[in-house]
Amino acid sequence: MKHTEEQRRPSLYLEVCTQNQEPRLPLHTSIVLFLLSYCDCKSFSVFLVFNNNDDGGGGSPDSESLRAQLPESVSVTAVRPQDAPQLVRSCRLPAAVDESGQLCRAGLAVVLRHILIRTTEADPTRKDVPALLGFKKTCLKACAEVSRWTRLCETGIPSAVEEHLQSPTAQLSQLPLSVLALERRLAEPVRVHNDDKIRRQKLQEQRLRQNKSLPEEPRVSDGLELRAALAKLSVESLPAATTRESSEIRKVRTTDLPPLEHVFAEGLFFTLTDVVLLPCIHQYLRSLQAHSPGTLQQLPHVLRWYSRVQEVPGVLRAAKDCGIHLSDPQLPTSSLPGPLERDGPVSLLDQEEDREMSPQLPFVGGPRPTMTKLKEKGIEAIFTPHPCPAWTLPWDSLPVAINPTEGKMSNIRAVRKMQQLNNLVAMVTELARPGCTVVDFCSGTGHVGIALAHTLPDCQIILIENKEESLVRAQRRSAELGLKNIGFLQANLDYFTGPFHIGVALHACGVATDMVLEHCIQAGAAFVVSPCCYGFIQNAVKFSFPKSKRFQDTLSYKEHMILCRFADQTAVQLPPERCHIGKQCMGLVDLDRSWAAETRGYSVQVMTMEPESCSPKNNMLVGRPPQRAEQEVRGHQLEASLQI
């Protein structure tokens, strides 16, 4: 059956790979299918995207080994990569596309959360489904670039297990750092909202046992914590105490109450995180049981969690439907080790985390010594004159849906936003050619992307944003305008893998600017970026600061952070002298960024948006890739020779 982009229902696209000439479901695909089965979700058309052409095209998968991995309750269709929608081909799977075909959601956490939301909309009586989103509906909502926990669950553990399954007998004695991180997390005390009542009940039970001289329970999670968790799953309320706490118990200070122990990954309650981890940990434990059963002794809390998850109503049914044969690997109580020590394997984990994300370092004093140190090395902020300071969009003749004044912002802020758009659209228009793909990173509600789509009808514009509410608003505005050359992608930056020619970002916060720059450089694309929130800059997973060699040879990380901190002091309410210093610090931080890009062949200009009052963060970095830069140099040389 030929697959087309026109779907009556939203669509899910899941990856199928090949191992030893046999199709295999990657863990991300298995997790999505497990959730669909657990929720009994029928809201999507599900397509399996084969990463090779061995399947011969559309139709139902006919491999016996693949059918054993697919849930019977979910109807799937095979599709070749080239037959998937363009937005799907431009991102990493899993991906979900809405009915319009213009809005795509990519990445494991984003897609799973979307499945829960659509399931709840289709059947509001399923109270257990929205409960998976956790307290305040924030489970796995933070993007992986800024949340270690999301990164651990969404990418760290699935990737580590996938790597282990490729070579199960390699390095069995050294457990993956991500699995050790989960073991340590499960060993920590639980912090849940309004847990005072449960902890007082736990204290009362402990004292009753002591008064009756009863032996302590061998595992606390077999007691009050487990009862509270299972009660939440069954009747949406905590178990009532058999008797009210005594006045003595009620007088105990909260800080003196006993801690609660983990039942599930995020505490006492079953959430989406447990759904993500179950297929991964199941396959990992099965492999260890087969190849190195003694290693299981290093994971007592993970084993306990694995056993508890199976008690959740619906888990065994969904696992059976997906061909996941859950077991209960048991170890003698005497062989279970105590909490992980801070030395040994866990110290390796700490070193890895410290390498990835260095904390903000304290400092004393102002930026002048650091700026003087740079000046002595011949390094000062350099601002290129704006090439078209008076250029402006024809705001009076534009449709009202493009104008920021139609939004919820104040009139003064809307005017400044229009001025900012003038600057970015002017530079992108200068770089763009018919047929170009322009990506608006961190697009928000689409002010930049929608203006570009209207101004450049011969270009394809893609808006990327990880906040669903903002992207849905942008899609509504685009629909009002009838724009056809625009697409929307809700995803972290890393999940966008498609080719593009120009990347643009207005006020990408902190290291988000550096992520955008890196994405553009890797794609060989030009960029027009206005940074923001310099004070939030810190070492990240993929890069550290300073970025360029000249800055690295001159400044320490701490000294660079001083520049970043004072670069945020440019508000109009501050004294002019302080604003001037802040502007110079902004220029130095962006000079470091531009030099780092130039070492990779780019031509980069740091300029100030016009008028300067359009924003306290009015810097703009314009970068041209090596080929474009060489062409423009040759063009200027030819122009000069003709004038001579």
C-alpha positions in Angstrom: 0.0 0.0 0.0 1.5 3.3 -1.1 1.8 5.7 1.9 0.8 9.3 1.5 1.1 12.3 3.8 -2.7 12.8 3.9 -3.9 11.0 7.1 -7.3 11.0 8.7 -5.7 10.5 12.0 -2.4 11.7 13.6 0.4 9.3 12.7 3.3 7.7 14.6 6.5 6.8 12.9 8.7 4.3 14.6 12.1 2.9 13.6 12.9 -0.7 12.7 16.5 -1.7 12.3 18.2 -4.9 11.2 20.5 -7.2 13.2 22.0 -10.4 11.7 19.7 -10.0 8.7 16.6 -10.0 10.9 14.4 -6.9 11.7 14.7 -5.7 15.3 12.8 -3.0 17.2 15.1 -0.4 18.9 14.4 0.3 22.5 12.7 3.6 21.7 10.3 1.8 19.4 9.6 -0.9 22.0 8.9 1.8 24.6 6.4 3.6 22.4 4.6 0.4 21.5 4.5 -0.6 25.2 2.8 2.7 26.1 0.3 2.3 23.3 -0.6 -1.1 24.6 -0.7 0.0 28.2 -3.0 2.9 27.4 -5.0 0.9 24.9 -4.5 3.9 22.6 -6.2 3.8 19.2 -5.8 7.5 18.3 -2.8 7.0 15.9 -2.0 5.4 12.6 1.3 3.6 13.4 4.0 3.2 10.7 7.2 1.2 11.0 10.0 2.9 9.1 12.6 0.4 7.9 16.1 1.7 7.7 16.8 -0.4 4.7 14.9 -1.6 1.6 14.7 -5.3 2.5 11.1 -5.1 3.4 10.2 -4.3 -0.1 7.9 -1.4 0.6 4.5 -1.0 2.2 2.1 -3.6 3.6 2.2 -5.4 6.9 5.6 -6.7 8.2 5.7 -10.4 7.4 8.8 -11.4 9.3 8.0 -13.9 12.0 10.7 -12.5 14.4 9.3 -9.0 14.0 5.7 -10.1 14.5 6.7 -11.6 17.9 8.0 -8.1 19.0 4.8 -6.2 17.9 1.8 -5.9 20.2 -1.3 -7.7 18.9 -3.5 -4.7 20.0 -1.7 -2.2 17.8 -2.2 -2.2 14.0 1.0 -1.2 12.1 2.0 -0.5 8.5 5.5 -0.8 7.0 6.8 2.2 5.2 10.1 3.1 3.4 12.0 6.2 4.7 11.5 8.0 1.4 7.7 7.6 1.7 7.5 9.2 5.1 6.5 13.0 5.3 9.3 15.5 4.8 9.3 16.6 8.5 9.6 13.0 9.6 12.6 12.5 7.3 14.2 15.5 8.9 14.2 14.2 12.4 15.2 11.3 14.6 12.4 8.8 15.4 10.1 8.3 17.1 8.0 11.0 15.6 4.3 12.0 15.6 2.6 14.0 12.9 -0.7 15.8 13.4 -3.7 15.6 11.0 -2.5 18.7 9.1 0.9 17.2 8.3 2.5 20.5 9.3 3.2 19.8 13.0 5.6 17.1 13.9 6.7 16.0 17.4 10.0 14.2 17.7 12.0 12.5 20.4 11.0 9.8 22.9 9.8 12.0 25.8 7.9 14.4 23.6 6.1 11.6 21.7 5.2 9.7 24.8 3.7 12.7 26.5 1.7 13.4 23.3 0.3 9.9 23.3 -0.9 10.4 26.9 -2.5 13.7 26.1 -4.3 12.3 23.0 -5.4 9.2 24.9 -6.9 11.3 27.7 -8.7 13.5 25.1 -10.2 10.4 23.5 -11.2 8.8 26.8 -11.5 11.3 29.7 -12.5 8.5 32.0 -9.0 7.0 32.0 -7.8 8.8 35.2 -4.7 6.5 35.3 -3.4 7.8 32.0 -2.9 11.5 32.9 -1.6 10.4 36.2 1.5 9.1 34.3 2.5 12.7 33.7 3.2 13.0 37.4 2.8 15.9 39.8 1.9 19.1 38.0 2.1 17.1 34.7 5.9 17.7 34.4 7.2 14.1 34.1 10.0 14.1 31.5 8.9 17.6 30.3 12.2 19.3 30.7 14.4 18.9 27.6 17.4 16.6 27.8 19.8 19.5 27.2 19.0 21.0 30.5 17.7 18.1 32.7 20.1 15.3 33.7 17.1 13.2 34.7 15.4 13.5 31.3 18.7 12.9 29.6 19.3 9.8 31.8 15.9 8.3 31.1 15.4 9.4 27.5 18.9 8.8 26.1 21.4 7.6 28.7 19.9 4.3 29.8 18.3 3.3 26.4 21.7 4.0 24.7 23.7 2.1 27.3 21.4 -0.9 27.1 21.4 -0.9 23.3 25.2 -0.8 23.4 25.3 -3.7 25.9 22.9 -5.8 23.8 25.2 -5.4 20.8 28.0 -7.0 22.7 26.6 -8.5 25.9 29.8 -10.2 27.1 32.0 -7.2 26.9 32.9 -5.4 30.1 30.4 -7.3 32.3 32.2 -6.4 35.4 31.8 -2.6 34.8 28.2 -1.6 34.8 27.2 1.4 32.6 27.3 4.7 34.4 23.7 5.4 33.5 22.5 2.2 35.1 24.6 3.0 38.2 23.0 6.4 38.2 19.5 4.8 38.3 20.6 2.5 41.1 21.9 5.4 43.1 18.7 7.4 42.5 16.5 4.5 43.7 18.6 4.3 46.9 18.0 8.0 47.8 15.1 9.1 50.0 11.9 10.0 48.2 10.8 13.6 48.0 7.2 13.9 47.1 4.7 16.8 47.4 2.9 16.9 50.7 4.5 13.8 52.1 4.3 14.9 55.7 1.2 12.7 56.5 2.8 9.5 55.0 6.0 10.1 56.9 4.1 10.5 60.2 2.2 7.3 59.6 5.6 5.6 58.9 7.0 7.0 62.2 3.9 5.7 64.1 4.2 2.3 62.6 7.9 2.1 63.5 7.1 3.1 67.1 4.3 0.6 67.3 6.6 -2.2 66.2 9.2 -1.1 68.7 6.6 -1.1 71.6 5.5 -4.6 70.6 9.1 -5.8 70.2 8.3 -7.0 66.7 11.2 -7.5 64.2 11.8 -4.8 61.7 10.4 -5.4 58.2 13.1 -6.8 56.0 12.4 -4.3 53.2 10.7 -1.0 54.0 9.2 -0.8 50.5 7.1 -3.9 51.4 5.4 -1.7 54.0 3.8 1.8 54.1 5.5 3.1 50.9 4.2 0.2 48.8 0.7 0.4 50.3 0.6 4.2 49.5 1.8 3.6 45.9 -0.7 0.8 45.2 -3.6 2.8 46.8 -2.8 5.7 44.5 -3.0 3.3 41.5 -6.3 1.8 42.6 -8.5 4.5 44.2 -6.6 7.7 43.6 -6.1 8.3 47.3 -3.6 7.5 50.0 -4.4 4.7 52.4 -6.1 5.9 55.5 -4.4 5.3 58.8 -5.9 2.7 61.0 -5.8 5.2 63.8 -5.1 8.8 63.9 -1.5 9.7 64.8 -1.0 10.3 68.5 -0.3 13.8 69.7 3.2 12.8 70.3 3.6 11.9 66.6 1.9 15.1 65.5 4.4 17.2 67.5 7.5 15.7 65.8 9.2 18.2 63.6 9.1 17.5 59.9 12.9 17.4 59.7 12.9 14.5 62.3 10.4 12.3 60.4 11.8 9.1 58.8 12.5 9.4 55.0 10.4 7.5 52.5 11.9 4.9 50.2 11.5 4.6 46.5 8.8 2.2 45.1 8.9 3.6 41.6 11.5 5.5 39.6 10.3 9.0 40.7 9.1 8.1 44.2 5.9 6.5 45.4 3.8 6.9 42.3 4.0 5.1 38.9 4.8 7.6 36.1 5.8 7.8 32.5 9.4 7.4 33.7 8.7 3.8 34.8 7.1 3.1 31.4 10.3 4.3 29.7 12.6 2.3 31.9 10.8 -1.0 32.0 11.6 -2.3 28.5 15.2 -1.2 28.9 15.8 -2.6 32.3 14.0 -5.8 31.4 16.3 -6.5 28.5 19.4 -5.5 30.5 18.5 -7.8 33.5 17.7 -10.7 31.1 21.1 -10.3 29.5 22.9 -10.1 32.8 21.0 -13.2 34.1 22.2 -15.1 31.0 25.8 -13.9 30.9 26.8 -12.7 34.4 24.2 -13.4 37.1 26.6 -12.4 39.8 26.6 -8.9 38.5 23.0 -8.5 39.6 24.2 -8.2 43.2 25.3 -4.7 42.3 21.8 -3.6 41.5 19.6 -4.4 44.5 17.4 -1.3 44.2 16.9 -1.7 40.5 15.9 -5.4 41.0 13.4 -4.3 43.7 12.0 -1.6 41.4 11.7 -4.1 38.6 9.7 -6.4 40.8 7.4 -3.6 42.1 6.6 -2.3 38.6 5.1 -5.7 37.7 2.5 -5.2 40.5 1.0 -2.2 38.7 -2.4 -3.0 37.1 -2.1 -3.3 33.4 1.7 -3.7 33.2 1.7 -7.5 32.9 -1.1 -7.3 30.3 0.8 -4.8 28.2 4.1 -6.6 28.5 2.5 -9.9 27.4 0.8 -8.1 24.5 4.3 -6.8 23.4 6.0 -10.1 23.8 7.9 -9.0 26.9 8.1 -11.9 29.2 8.7 -10.2 32.6 10.3 -12.3 35.3 11.4 -11.7 38.9 15.1 -12.3 39.3 15.6 -12.9 43.0 18.8 -12.8 45.1 19.2 -14.1 48.7 18.7 -11.3 51.2 22.2 -12.0 52.5 23.7 -11.3 49.1 22.1 -7.9 48.7 24.8 -5.2 49.3 24.0 -2.0 51.2 23.8 1.4 49.7 26.4 2.3 47.1 29.5 3.8 48.5 30.7 7.2 47.3 33.9 5.7 46.1 34.2 2.9 43.5 32.0 2.8 40.5 29.8 5.7 41.6 32.8 8.1 41.7 33.2 7.4 38.0 29.6 8.6 37.5 30.3 11.8 39.5 33.4 12.5 37.4 31.3 12.0 34.2 28.6 14.4 35.5 31.2 17.0 36.6 32.8 16.8 33.1 29.4 17.3 31.4 28.0 20.2 33.4 30.4 22.3 35.5 28.6 24.4 38.2 28.6 28.1 38.2 31.8 29.2 40.0 31.6 32.0 42.7 33.6 35.1 42.1 34.5 38.3 43.8 34.9 41.7 42.1 33.9 43.2 38.8 34.9 42.5 35.2 37.5 45.2 34.8 40.6 42.9 35.7 39.4 40.3 33.2 38.8 42.9 30.5 42.2 44.5 31.2 43.8 41.0 30.9 42.2 40.5 27.5 43.2 44.0 26.3 46.8 43.4 27.2 46.6 40.4 24.8 45.1 42.6 22.1 41.6 41.2 22.5 38.8 43.8 22.5 35.1 43.6 21.5 34.7 44.2 17.8 31.4 45.3 16.3 30.8 45.3 12.5 28.7 48.2 11.3 25.1 47.2 10.5 24.8 46.8 6.7 21.2 48.0 6.5 20.3 49.9 9.6 17.2 51.5 8.2 15.7 48.4 6.6 12.2 47.5 7.8 9.3 45.2 7.0 6.3 46.9 5.6 4.3 46.6 8.8 1.4 48.8 7.7 0.6 46.5 4.8 1.4 43.1 6.4 -1.5 40.9 7.6 -2.4 41.5 11.2 -1.5 37.9 12.2 2.2 38.7 11.5 2.3 41.8 13.7 3.4 41.3 17.3 0.9 43.9 18.4 -1.8 41.3 17.9 -0.4 39.1 20.6 -0.6 39.5 24.4 2.5 41.7 24.8 2.3 45.4 25.7 2.5 48.0 22.9 6.0 49.2 23.9 7.3 45.6 23.9 5.5 44.9 20.6 7.3 47.9 18.9 10.7 46.6 20.2 9.8 43.1 18.9 9.0 44.6 15.5 12.4 46.3 15.5 14.2 43.0 16.4 12.3 41.3 13.6 13.4 43.9 11.1 17.1 43.1 11.9 16.9 39.4 11.7 14.6 39.3 8.6 16.9 41.8 6.8 20.0 39.6 7.3 18.2 36.3 6.4 16.8 38.0 3.3 20.3 38.9 2.3 21.5 35.3 2.7 18.5 33.5 1.3 18.0 32.2 -2.2 14.9 30.6 -3.8 14.6 27.0 -2.6 16.5 27.5 0.6 15.4 25.9 3.9 15.5 28.3 6.8 15.2 26.9 10.4 13.9 29.1 13.2 15.4 27.6 16.3 13.8 28.2 19.7 11.0 29.7 17.7 8.5 30.3 20.6 5.2 31.5 19.2 6.7 32.0 15.7 7.3 35.8 15.4 10.5 35.3 13.4 9.5 32.2 11.4 6.1 33.4 10.4 7.5 36.8 9.2 10.1 34.9 7.2 7.6 32.5 5.7 5.5 35.4 4.5 8.5 37.4 3.3 10.3 34.5 1.5 7.5 32.5 -0.2 10.1 30.6 -2.3 11.8 29.3 0.8 10.8 26.5 3.2 10.6 27.6 6.8 10.8 25.2 9.7 10.0 26.3 13.3 11.6 24.2 16.1 10.5 24.7 19.7 10.3 22.3 22.7 7.3 24.0 24.3 4.1 22.6 22.8 1.9 25.5 23.8 4.0 28.0 22.0 4.3 25.9 18.8 0.5 25.3 18.7 -0.1 29.1 18.9 2.4 29.5 16.1 0.6 26.9 14.0 -2.7 28.7 14.6 -1.2 32.0 13.4 0.2 30.3 10.3 -3.2 28.8 9.5 -4.8 32.2 9.7 -2.3 33.5 7.1 -2.7 30.4 4.9 1.0 29.8 4.7 2.0 26.7 2.9 5.8 27.0 3.0 6.1 26.4 6.8 6.4 23.4 9.1 6.5 23.0 12.9 8.7 20.6 14.9 8.3 20.1 18.7 11.7 18.6 19.7 15.0 19.2 21.3 17.6 20.6 18.9 19.4 17.2 18.6 16.4 15.5 17.2 16.4 17.7 14.1 18.7 16.0 11.6 17.5 17.4 8.2 19.5 19.6 5.8 19.0 23.3 5.9 20.7 26.4 4.5 20.2 29.1 7.1 19.6 28.9 10.9 18.1 31.8 12.8 17.4 32.3 16.5 16.1 35.4 18.3 17.2 35.5 22.0 18.1 31.9 22.4 18.8 31.6 26.1 22.3 30.9 27.5 23.9 27.9 26.0 20.9 27.5 23.6 22.7 30.0 21.4 25.8 27.8 21.3 23.6 24.7 20.5 22.1 26.6 17.6 25.6 27.7 16.4 26.9 24.2 16.6 23.9 22.7 14.8 24.3 25.3 12.0 28.1 24.6 11.7 27.6 20.9 11.5 25.0 21.3 8.8 27.2 23.8 6.9 24.5 26.4 7.1 24.7 30.2 7.5 23.4 31.6 10.7 21.7 34.8 12.1 21.6 34.6 15.9 20.8 37.0 18.6 22.0 35.7 22.0 20.4 36.2 25.3 20.8 35.4 29.0 24.6 35.4 29.0 24.6 34.7 32.8 23.1 31.2 32.2 26.1 30.2 30.1 28.0 27.3 31.5 29.9 24.2 30.4 27.6 21.8 28.6 27.6 18.2 27.3 29.1 19.1 23.9 31.3 22.1 24.6 33.0 24.1 27.2 34.0 27.8 27.7 35.9 29.7 26.6 35.4 28.3 23.1 38.2 29.8 21.0 41.9 29.1 21.4 42.9 32.7 22.0 40.4 33.1 24.8 41.4 29.7 26.3 45.0 30.8 26.3 44.1 34.0 28.1 41.1 33.3 30.4 40.2 30.6 32.9 36.6 29.2 33.0 36.0 31.3 36.1 37.2 34.5 34.4 35.0 33.7 31.3 32.0 33.3 33.7 32.7 36.8 35.0 32.3 38.2 31.5 29.1 36.2 31.1 27.6 37.4 34.4 28.3 41.1 33.7 27.1 40.8 30.1 23.6 40.6 31.5 23.9 44.0 33.0 22.7 46.1 30.1 19.1 47.0 31.2 18.2 50.6 30.6 17.5 51.1 34.3 21.2 50.7 35.1 23.7 53.5 35.1 25.1 54.3 31.6 28.7 53.3 32.7 27.5 49.9 33.9 25.5 49.4 30.7 28.6 50.3 28.6 30.7 47.7 30.5 27.9 45.1 30.0 27.8 45.8 26.3 31.6 45.3 26.1 31.3 42.0 28.0 28.5 40.9 25.6 30.9 41.8 22.7 33.7 39.8 24.2 31.6 36.7 24.8 30.3 36.8 21.3 33.8 37.5 19.9 34.9 34.2 21.5 31.9 32.5 19.9 32.7 34.0 16.5 36.4 33.1 16.6 35.5 29.5 17.5 33.3 29.4 14.4 36.0 31.0 12.2 38.4 28.1 13.1 35.9 25.9 11.2 36.0 28.0 8.1 33.2 30.4 8.8 33.2 34.2 8.2 31.4 35.7 11.3 30.4 39.3 12.0 29.2 40.5 15.4 27.0 43.6 15.0 24.5 45.6 17.0 20.8 45.6 16.1 19.2 48.9 15.1 18.1 50.8 17.0 20.1 49.7 20.0 17.1 50.4 22.2 15.2 47.5 20.6 16.6 45.2 23.3 19.1 45.2 26.1 20.4 42.0 24.4 21.0 43.7 21.0 24.0 41.7 19.7 23.6 39.8 16.4 26.0 37.1 15.1 25.9 36.6 11.3 27.9 33.7 10.0 28.6 32.5 6.5 29.8 29.0 5.8 33.2 28.4 4.1 31.8 28.1 0.5 29.5 31.1 0.9 32.2 33.2 2.5 34.7 32.4 -0.4 32.0 33.3 -3.0 31.4 36.6 -1.3 35.1 37.4 -1.1 35.5 36.7 -4.8 32.4 38.8 -5.5 33.9 41.8 -3.6 37.2 41.4 -5.3 35.5 41.4 -8.7 33.5 44.5 -7.7 36.6 46.3 -6.7 38.5 45.4 -9.9 35.6 46.6 -12.0 35.6 49.9 -10.1 39.3 50.3 -10.8 
